[in-house]
Amino acid sequence: MPNALANETSPYLLQHKDNPVDWRPWGPAALAEARERDVPLLVSIGYSACHWCHVMERESFEDPEIAALMNELFVCVKVDREERPDVDAIYMDAVQAMTGHGGWPLNAFATPEQVPFYAGTYFPPQARHGLPSWRQVLEAIAEAWRDRREQIVAQSAAVVERLSAAGQLRPSGAMVDPGILDDAVATLRTNADGVHGGFGGAPKFPQPSAIELLLRRDEQTVALDALRAMADGGIHDQVGGGFARYTVDAAWVVPHFEKMLYDNALLARAYLHGWQVSGDAELRGVVEDTLDWLLRDMRGPEGGFYSALDADSEGVEGKFYVWSLEQLQAALDDERLYEVALDWYGASAEGNWEGTNILVRARPGIPAPRELPEIRARLLAARAERVPPGLDDKRLTSWNALAIAALAEAGAALERDDWLDAARGAADFLLRESRGEDGRLKRSWKDGRATLPGYLEDHAYLTGALLTLYEATFEERWFVAARQLADATIEHFADPVNGGFFMTADDHERLVTRRKDLEDTPIPSGNSAAAVALLRLARLTGEARYEQAAEGVIALLHPLAANHPQAFANLLAAIDLQLGEVHEVAVVGPPESAVPLLRTLRGAFRPRVVLAGAVGADAGGAVERSAVPLLEGRHALDGRAAAYVCERFACRAPVTSSGELAALLR
């Protein structure tokens, strides 16, 4: 008999609908039941591509005896952390404070008033490796609730105060020291893994925001080393394109095989910028295979993008991606291709993971063999016959926004109309299906239905993505929509007292605390994304209120960013945009003479340029009215397209040649 999750749309929640656990979705009904029964909440949080979430489900949540105990002692609530980042963030803060680490599955026990008093991650069915069994945890928590409830309740105020700390952070009042940008680069350089590239040890995660900051500040060595090391490793799908979420080793070889939309969107842009600063054709190739994978495997029929691919297929982690020698030989069906593949990928009989081969680039620095495209095509065709990993097919607004930004910027830079069309399609989909009559966004869409109020990151990411799409296409409808979203973000999410933005809107359901998401890991925080988007919008409109809202974020967070650059890399990018020399560029005129100017602008990494355009405008006329204030009054020169380079709307004489334009942007 299905439980209450059967009515949900989240693929993760639906995975648990047939558990004997009487799961409830998060919401007023579950909270009311906990109060009525006078029992704690058991809040279990995960996501559909989470391997250890599946393990704990098989071991414990599908066990009828364990399930009966859970149902008797608690109100059991299942949360998809991707749909409800607000709930996840609160209980993740709690588990990290209580245990010193976090992760998923996340299992928290809370009072009926939502206050957590015990939390952990994975628990085995029998005690092992220093972990109590899940049954032992359940019984101990129930005993504590029965015998020491007064102590638990007495501690609630202190717990709530700790969980509320981020939301109550106040600006220091100190001016932003421009030196923190150089200090951040020096710290990142020191923390870089000089052997394997990237940052940190096992498990090892891509850090695109840190890489982007290094490229912005012209620290190419560390950034390019990280990009090349990941591209060569098993974290990069050498056959089908795209990246796994992380590797379990420090050398980027053995991935945890799940693929997330957000990782791939952010990495595609990082690789694009790496190519722009280096001219390395192999980095450009990674952009192409990542975005082509996105369009091939992750795009829904309506134009939106799916959330994730599971690590498991047929119940086995990585089975879809790994190869035995026999499988390689059968797939290639050509002895010459087989020998080249063995050499290129370093495949062997013993393999590099559990007797199988995770394909890596075994000969970095050596030019790819001419046979490689055919090898990849044959392996991809053979792999397509396998049982694929599970697909999380919900469309999240914020993650789709990241994909739109990547496709739009790369499509313009590499002149790929199919990517630009995909970006337009996804943006149309979000604005049509996930934007309400009040102009605000929904969080998630699946099976024709948009659900859950949008969070700060949904609004901030899409604002930035629509500005990028406008810059890539010069279609003013994207600029208009971006400005409307920015206004809604300021109205409903801004903190007028301390500055910055709350994670949830002013009319969001009441949780135990109203948080601010601050750190840029693994994805940019809503605050830093809002700051970057608003600073760009301020330069396109000339309106100080957008800049002032962004400065509120920076005033609040710059002391933290100075000490923790890896955790605040995108916030530091906003500071770079705030303090740096930003060029506002308007290009007006016929397409044939505008193309060289646009190639000059888009062929290089120019993070301190905002771009407006009226390409195709009457060569002899002026842009008298535009939704984009930067364009007003601009005109072509003697029938040729002209570029106007400005700083805070004070413009130099227009130029018509690529050389002149490049000189003004130095």
C-alpha positions in Angstrom: 0.0 0.0 0.0 1.6 3.3 -1.1 2.2 5.9 1.6 1.5 9.6 1.4 4.4 10.2 -1.0 2.4 8.6 -3.8 0.8 12.0 -4.5 4.2 13.9 -4.9 6.0 14.7 -8.1 9.6 14.6 -6.8 11.3 11.5 -8.3 13.1 11.0 -4.9 10.0 11.1 -2.9 8.3 8.7 -5.4 11.2 6.3 -4.9 10.0 5.9 -1.3 6.2 5.7 -1.9 6.1 1.9 -1.5 8.3 1.8 1.6 6.5 0.3 4.6 7.6 3.5 6.4 4.5 5.8 6.7 6.4 8.7 5.1 4.8 12.2 4.9 6.0 15.0 2.7 7.2 18.1 4.6 4.3 20.3 5.3 1.7 21.5 7.8 0.0 18.1 8.0 3.1 16.3 9.2 3.9 19.0 11.7 0.3 19.0 13.1 0.5 15.2 13.4 3.7 15.4 15.4 2.1 17.9 17.8 -1.1 15.8 18.1 0.8 12.6 18.8 3.4 14.4 20.9 6.2 12.6 19.2 9.4 13.8 17.5 9.7 14.4 13.8 12.1 12.1 11.9 13.2 14.2 9.0 15.1 12.1 6.4 16.6 14.1 3.6 18.2 13.0 0.3 18.0 13.2 -3.5 17.3 10.8 -6.3 20.9 10.4 -7.5 22.3 9.8 -4.0 23.9 6.3 -3.8 24.0 6.0 0.0 20.4 7.2 0.1 19.5 4.1 -2.0 21.6 1.9 0.3 19.9 3.0 3.5 16.5 2.6 1.8 17.3 -1.0 0.9 18.8 -1.8 4.2 16.4 -0.1 6.6 13.4 1.7 5.1 12.3 -1.4 3.2 12.6 -3.6 6.3 9.0 -4.1 7.7 10.2 -4.4 11.4 12.4 -1.3 11.2 9.6 0.6 9.4 7.1 -0.4 12.1 9.4 0.9 14.8 9.8 4.2 12.9 6.0 4.6 12.5 5.3 3.9 16.1 7.9 6.3 17.6 8.0 9.2 15.1 6.2 11.1 12.4 8.4 10.3 9.5 9.0 13.0 6.9 10.8 12.6 3.6 12.4 15.6 2.0 13.9 16.0 -1.4 16.8 18.4 -0.7 16.8 19.7 -4.3 13.1 20.7 -4.0 13.4 22.0 -0.5 16.8 23.6 0.0 15.4 25.7 2.8 14.5 22.6 5.0 17.7 20.9 4.0 19.9 23.9 4.9 18.5 24.1 8.4 19.0 20.4 9.2 22.4 20.3 7.4 23.5 23.2 9.7 22.4 21.1 12.6 24.1 17.9 11.7 27.4 19.8 10.9 27.2 21.5 14.3 26.5 18.3 16.1 28.9 15.9 14.4 31.4 18.1 12.5 30.5 16.7 9.1 27.5 16.5 6.8 26.2 14.7 3.8 23.2 12.7 2.5 21.3 10.8 3.5 20.7 13.3 6.3 18.6 12.0 9.2 17.5 14.5 11.8 15.2 14.2 14.8 13.3 17.4 15.7 10.7 18.5 18.2 7.2 19.1 16.8 8.2 22.8 16.6 10.9 21.7 14.0 13.9 22.3 16.3 16.5 19.5 15.7 18.0 17.8 18.8 19.9 15.0 17.1 21.1 14.4 13.6 23.4 12.2 11.6 23.9 10.9 8.1 24.0 7.2 7.0 23.4 4.6 9.7 23.8 0.8 8.9 21.3 -1.9 9.7 23.8 -3.5 12.2 26.4 -1.6 14.3 29.7 -1.4 12.5 32.8 0.8 11.9 32.0 2.7 15.1 28.4 3.6 13.9 25.4 2.4 15.9 22.7 0.6 14.0 19.6 2.5 12.8 17.5 0.5 15.2 19.7 1.5 18.1 19.5 5.2 17.1 15.7 5.0 16.9 15.3 3.4 20.3 17.8 5.8 21.9 16.1 8.9 20.5 12.7 7.6 21.6 14.1 6.9 25.1 15.6 10.4 25.3 12.3 12.0 24.2 10.5 10.0 26.9 12.9 10.5 29.8 14.7 13.7 29.1 12.3 15.8 27.2 12.6 18.8 29.5 16.3 19.0 28.8 15.7 18.7 25.1 13.1 21.5 25.1 15.3 23.6 27.3 18.1 23.4 24.8 15.8 24.4 21.9 16.4 28.2 22.3 20.1 27.8 22.0 19.7 25.6 19.0 17.4 28.0 17.2 19.8 30.9 18.0 22.7 28.9 16.4 20.7 28.1 13.4 19.6 31.7 13.0 23.1 33.1 13.1 23.6 33.4 9.3 20.3 35.3 8.9 21.2 37.7 11.7 24.7 38.5 10.4 25.3 42.2 10.4 27.6 44.3 8.2 30.9 45.2 9.8 30.9 48.8 8.6 34.4 48.5 7.2 35.2 49.4 3.6 36.0 46.7 1.2 39.8 46.4 0.9 40.7 45.8 -2.8 43.7 43.8 -1.5 41.4 40.9 -0.5 41.2 39.9 -4.2 45.0 39.5 -4.5 45.0 37.8 -1.1 42.3 35.4 -2.2 44.3 34.4 -5.3 47.4 33.9 -3.2 45.4 31.6 -0.8 43.9 29.6 -3.7 47.4 29.3 -5.2 48.7 28.0 -1.9 45.8 25.6 -1.4 46.0 24.1 -4.9 47.0 20.5 -5.4 50.2 20.9 -7.4 50.3 17.2 -8.2 46.8 16.3 -9.4 45.3 19.7 -10.0 42.3 21.3 -8.3 41.9 21.8 -4.6 41.8 19.4 -1.6 42.1 15.7 -1.3 39.7 12.7 -1.4 36.8 12.9 -1.9 37.6 15.6 -4.5 35.0 18.0 -5.9 35.2 20.4 -8.9 35.3 24.0 -7.7 34.2 26.0 -10.7 33.6 29.2 -8.8 37.2 29.2 -7.5 38.5 28.4 -11.0 36.4 31.3 -12.4 37.8 33.7 -9.8 41.4 32.7 -10.7 40.7 33.3 -14.4 39.1 36.7 -13.6 42.3 37.7 -11.8 44.5 36.4 -14.5 45.9 33.5 -12.4 45.9 31.0 -15.3 48.3 28.3 -14.1 46.3 26.9 -11.2 43.0 27.3 -13.0 44.1 25.7 -16.3 45.9 22.9 -14.4 42.6 22.1 -12.6 40.6 22.2 -15.8 43.0 19.9 -17.7 43.4 17.4 -14.8 39.6 17.0 -14.6 39.2 16.7 -18.3 41.8 13.9 -18.4 40.3 12.0 -15.4 37.5 9.5 -14.8 35.3 12.3 -13.4 35.0 13.4 -17.1 32.9 10.9 -19.1 35.4 10.2 -21.8 32.8 8.6 -24.1 29.6 10.6 -23.7 30.7 13.9 -22.3 29.7 15.6 -19.0 31.1 15.3 -15.5 30.3 13.3 -12.4 29.7 15.0 -9.2 33.1 14.2 -7.5 35.8 11.5 -7.3 36.5 9.3 -4.3 40.2 9.7 -4.9 42.5 12.8 -5.1 43.6 12.1 -8.7 40.2 12.5 -10.4 40.2 8.9 -11.5 37.3 7.1 -9.7 34.1 9.1 -9.8 31.0 8.8 -7.7 29.1 8.3 -11.0 26.0 10.6 -10.5 25.8 13.5 -13.0 24.2 16.7 -11.9 22.9 19.4 -14.1 24.4 22.2 -12.0 27.9 20.8 -12.1 27.9 20.5 -15.8 26.4 23.9 -16.5 29.0 25.6 -14.2 31.9 23.5 -15.6 30.9 24.2 -19.2 31.3 28.0 -18.6 34.6 27.5 -16.7 36.0 25.4 -19.6 34.7 28.1 -22.1 36.6 30.8 -20.2 39.7 28.5 -19.9 39.6 28.2 -23.7 39.2 31.9 -24.1 42.2 32.8 -22.0 44.5 30.0 -23.3 43.4 29.1 -26.8 43.7 25.5 -25.8 41.5 23.6 -28.4 41.1 20.6 -26.0 39.4 22.8 -23.4 37.0 24.0 -26.2 36.4 20.4 -27.0 35.3 19.8 -23.4 32.8 22.7 -23.7 31.4 21.1 -26.8 31.1 17.5 -25.5 29.6 18.8 -22.2 26.9 20.9 -23.8 26.2 18.4 -26.5 25.7 15.8 -23.8 23.3 18.2 -22.1 21.2 18.6 -25.2 21.3 14.8 -26.0 20.6 13.3 -22.6 19.3 16.0 -20.3 16.7 18.0 -22.3 13.0 17.4 -21.9 10.6 17.7 -24.9 9.3 21.0 -23.6 12.8 22.6 -23.6 13.6 22.3 -19.9 16.5 20.3 -18.5 16.4 17.3 -16.2 18.1 17.5 -12.8 20.4 14.5 -12.6 21.4 11.0 -13.6 21.8 8.4 -10.9 25.1 6.8 -10.0 23.5 3.3 -10.2 22.0 1.2 -13.0 20.6 -2.3 -12.4 21.4 -1.6 -8.7 25.1 -1.4 -9.3 27.1 1.8 -9.0 28.9 2.8 -12.2 27.8 -0.2 -14.2 26.7 1.9 -17.1 30.1 3.6 -17.5 32.8 1.0 -16.9 34.4 -1.4 -19.4 36.0 -4.8 -19.4 38.5 -5.5 -22.2 36.0 -7.9 -23.7 33.3 -5.2 -23.8 35.8 -2.7 -25.4 36.8 -5.2 -28.0 33.2 -6.1 -28.9 32.1 -2.5 -29.0 34.9 -1.4 -31.3 34.9 -4.5 -33.5 38.2 -3.5 -35.1 41.6 -4.7 -33.9 43.3 -1.4 -34.9 40.7 0.7 -33.0 40.9 -1.6 -30.1 44.7 -1.3 -29.8 44.5 2.5 -30.0 41.8 2.6 -27.4 43.8 0.5 -25.0 46.7 2.8 -25.3 44.7 6.0 -25.1 42.5 5.1 -22.2 45.1 2.9 -20.4 42.6 0.0 -20.2 43.9 -3.3 -18.8 42.7 -6.7 -17.8 42.9 -5.9 -14.1 41.2 -2.5 -14.6 41.5 0.5 -12.3 38.2 0.0 -10.3 36.8 -3.3 -9.0 38.2 -5.3 -11.9 36.8 -2.9 -14.6 38.1 0.1 -16.5 37.0 3.6 -15.8 38.2 5.3 -19.0 40.7 8.1 -18.4 43.1 9.9 -20.7 46.2 7.9 -19.9 48.5 9.9 -22.1 48.0 13.6 -21.1 49.8 16.1 -23.3 49.9 13.8 -26.3 47.7 14.8 -29.2 44.6 12.7 -29.6 44.9 10.0 -32.3 42.9 10.6 -35.5 40.9 7.4 -34.7 39.5 8.8 -31.4 36.2 10.3 -32.8 35.3 6.9 -34.3 36.3 5.1 -31.1 34.1 7.4 -29.0 31.2 7.0 -31.4 31.4 3.2 -31.4 31.7 3.1 -27.6 28.8 5.5 -27.2 26.6 3.4 -29.5 27.5 0.3 -27.6 26.8 2.0 -24.2 23.4 3.1 -25.4 22.4 -0.5 -25.5 23.0 -0.8 -21.7 20.4 -0.2 -19.0 20.8 3.5 -18.3 21.1 5.1 -14.9 18.0 6.4 -13.2 16.9 9.8 -14.4 15.6 12.6 -12.1 13.4 14.3 -14.5 12.1 17.2 -12.5 13.1 20.6 -13.9 14.5 22.9 -11.2 14.4 26.6 -12.0 17.8 27.5 -10.6 19.6 24.7 -12.3 17.9 25.3 -15.6 19.0 28.9 -15.3 22.6 27.8 -15.0 22.2 25.7 -18.1 20.7 28.7 -20.0 23.6 30.9 -19.0 26.2 28.3 -20.2 24.4 27.6 -23.5 23.9 31.3 -24.2 27.4 32.4 -23.5 29.1 29.4 -25.2 26.6 29.6 -28.1 27.5 33.2 -28.8 31.2 32.7 -28.3 31.5 29.5 -30.4 28.8 30.6 -32.9 26.6 27.5 -32.2 23.0 28.4 -33.1 21.8 25.1 -31.7 23.0 26.0 -28.3 21.4 29.5 -28.5 18.1 27.9 -29.6 18.3 25.5 -26.6 18.9 28.4 -24.3 16.0 30.3 -25.8 13.8 27.2 -25.4 14.6 26.7 -21.8 14.1 30.3 -21.0 10.8 30.3 -22.7 9.8 27.2 -20.8 10.7 28.7 -17.4 9.0 32.0 -18.1 5.9 30.3 -19.4 5.5 27.4 -17.0 7.3 28.5 -13.8 6.5 32.2 -13.5 3.3 33.2 -11.7 1.0 36.1 -12.4 2.9 38.1 -9.7 6.1 37.7 -11.7 7.7 35.3 -9.2 9.0 31.9 -9.9 8.2 28.4 -8.8 10.9 26.0 -7.8 10.2 22.8 -9.6 8.3 21.5 -12.6 7.3 17.9 -13.5 4.5 16.2 -15.4 3.1 19.5 -16.5 2.9 21.1 -13.1 5.0 23.8 -11.4 5.2 23.4 -7.6 6.8 25.0 -4.6 7.6 28.7 -4.2 10.9 29.8 -5.7 13.9 30.5 -3.6 16.4 33.3 -3.8 18.7 31.2 -6.0 15.9 30.6 -8.5 15.3 34.3 -8.9 19.0 35.3 -8.8 20.3 32.7 -11.2 17.5 33.3 -13.7 18.1 37.0 -13.6 21.7 36.5 -14.4 20.9 33.9 -17.1 18.4 36.1 -18.8 21.0 38.9 -18.9 23.5 36.5 -20.5 20.9 35.4 -23.0 20.2 39.0 -23.9 23.9 39.7 -24.4 24.1 36.6 -26.6 21.1 37.4 -28.8 20.2 41.1 -28.3 16.6 40.1 -28.0 15.2 42.7 -25.6 12.5 40.4 -24.2 15.1 38.6 -22.1 16.4 41.9 -20.7 12.8 43.0 -19.8 12.2 39.7 -18.0 15.5 39.9 -16.2 14.7 43.4 -14.9 11.3 42.3 -13.7 12.8 39.4 -11.8 15.4 41.6 -10.2 12.7 43.9 -9.0 10.8 41.0 -7.5 13.9 39.7 -5.8 14.6 43.0 -4.2 11.0 43.4 -3.1 10.5 39.9 -1.6 13.9 38.6 -0.5 16.0 41.6 0.5 16.9 42.3 4.1 16.3 46.0 4.6 17.9 46.0 8.0 21.2 44.2 7.6 21.6 44.0 3.9 21.8 40.9 1.6 19.0 38.6 0.8 17.1 35.9 2.6 16.9 32.4 1.1 13.1 32.5 1.3 10.6 35.2 0.3 8.8 37.4 2.8 5.6 35.3 2.5 7.2 31.9 2.6 5.9 29.3 5.1 7.3 29.8 8.6 10.2 27.5 9.4 12.3 27.4 12.6 14.4 30.2 11.2 14.7 32.3 8.1 18.2 31.7 6.7 20.5 33.4 4.3 22.6 31.2 2.1 26.1 32.5 2.1 28.7 30.1 0.8 29.5 29.4 -2.8 29.9 25.7 -2.5 29.1 23.6 -4.4 27.2 26.2 -6.4 27.1 30.0 -6.1 25.0 31.2 -3.2 21.8 33.1 -3.9 23.4 36.1 -2.3 26.5 36.2 -4.5 24.5 35.3 -7.6 22.2 38.2 -6.9 25.1 40.6 -6.3 26.7 39.7 -9.7 23.4 40.0 -11.6 22.4 43.2 -10.0 25.8 44.8 -10.6 25.5 43.9 -14.3 22.0 45.2 -14.5 23.1 48.5 -12.9 25.7 49.0 -15.6 23.1 48.3 -18.4 20.4 50.6 -16.9 22.4 53.2 -15.0 20.0 52.7 -12.0 21.8 53.0 -8.6 19.2 51.0 -6.7 20.5 47.8 -8.3 24.0 48.6 -7.4 23.0 49.5 -3.8 21.3 46.2 -3.4 24.4 44.4 -4.5 26.6 46.4 -2.3 24.4 45.4 0.6 25.5 41.8 0.0 29.1 42.7 -0.3 29.1 44.8 2.8 27.6 41.9 4.7 29.9 39.2 3.5 33.3 40.6 2.5 35.0 40.0 5.9 34.1 36.3 5.6 35.2 36.2 2.0 38.6 37.6 2.9 39.3 34.7 5.2 37.7 31.9 3.2 38.1 32.5 -0.5 37.2 28.9 -1.6 33.9 29.2 0.2 33.1 32.7 -1.1 34.7 32.6 -4.6 31.6 33.9 -6.4 31.2 36.7 -3.8 34.8 37.7 -4.5 33.9 37.8 -8.2 31.1 40.2 -7.3 33.7 42.3 -5.5 35.9 42.2 -8.5 33.0 43.5 -10.6 32.2 46.2 -8.0 35.8 47.5 -7.7 37.2 46.8 -11.1 37.1 48.8 -14.3 33.9 47.7 -16.0 33.2 48.6 -19.6 29.7 49.1 -20.8 29.7 48.3 -24.6 26.9 49.0 -27.0 27.1 47.7 -30.6 24.8 49.2 -33.2 24.6 48.7 -37.0 24.3 46.2 -39.8 25.1 42.6 -39.1 27.9 42.2 -41.7 30.1 44.9 -40.1 29.0 44.1 -36.6 30.3 40.5 -36.7 34.0 41.4 -36.4 33.2 43.7 -33.4 31.2 41.0 -31.7 33.8 38.4 -32.3 36.4 40.6 -30.6 34.1 41.0 -27.7 33.1 37.3 -27.4 36.3 35.6 -28.4 38.1 36.7 -25.3 37.2 36.2 -21.6 35.9 39.7 -20.6 34.2 39.3 -17.2 34.1 43.1 -16.7 32.2 43.9 -19.9 28.4 44.2 -20.1 27.1 44.2 -23.6 24.0 45.7 -25.3 23.3 45.6 -29.0 21.0 46.6 -31.8 22.5 44.7 -34.7 20.5 45.0 -37.8 19.3 48.5 -36.9 18.9 51.0 -39.7 22.4 51.8 -40.7 21.7 55.5 -41.0 19.4 55.9 -38.0 19.7 56.0 -34.3 18.2 53.8 -31.5 15.8 56.3 -30.2 13.8 54.0 -27.8 15.0 50.8 -26.2 14.2 48.8 -23.1 18.0 48.9 -22.5 19.1 52.4 -21.5 22.7 51.8 -22.6 21.4 51.6 -26.2 19.5 54.8 -26.3 20.8 57.4 -28.8 23.4 55.0 -30.3 23.8 54.9 -34.1 25.9 53.4 -36.8 28.7 55.4 -38.4 28.6 56.0 -42.2 26.7 52.8 -42.7 29.1 50.7 -40.6 28.4 49.1 -37.2 29.8 51.1 -34.3 30.9 50.1 -30.8 30.4 52.5 -28.0 32.7 51.8 -25.0 31.5 53.5 -21.8 32.3 53.6 -18.1 29.3 54.5 -15.9 27.5 55.8 -19.0 30.4 58.2 -19.9 31.3 57.1 -23.4 34.3 57.4 -25.6 34.0 58.2 -29.3 32.5 55.2 -31.1 34.8 52.9 -33.1 34.1 50.7 -36.1 37.2 48.4 -36.3 38.0 45.4 -34.2 41.5 46.7 -33.5 40.2 50.0 -32.1 37.7 48.1 -30.0 40.3 45.7 -28.6 42.5 48.7 -27.7 39.7 50.4 -25.7 39.1 47.2 -23.7 42.6 46.6 -22.6 
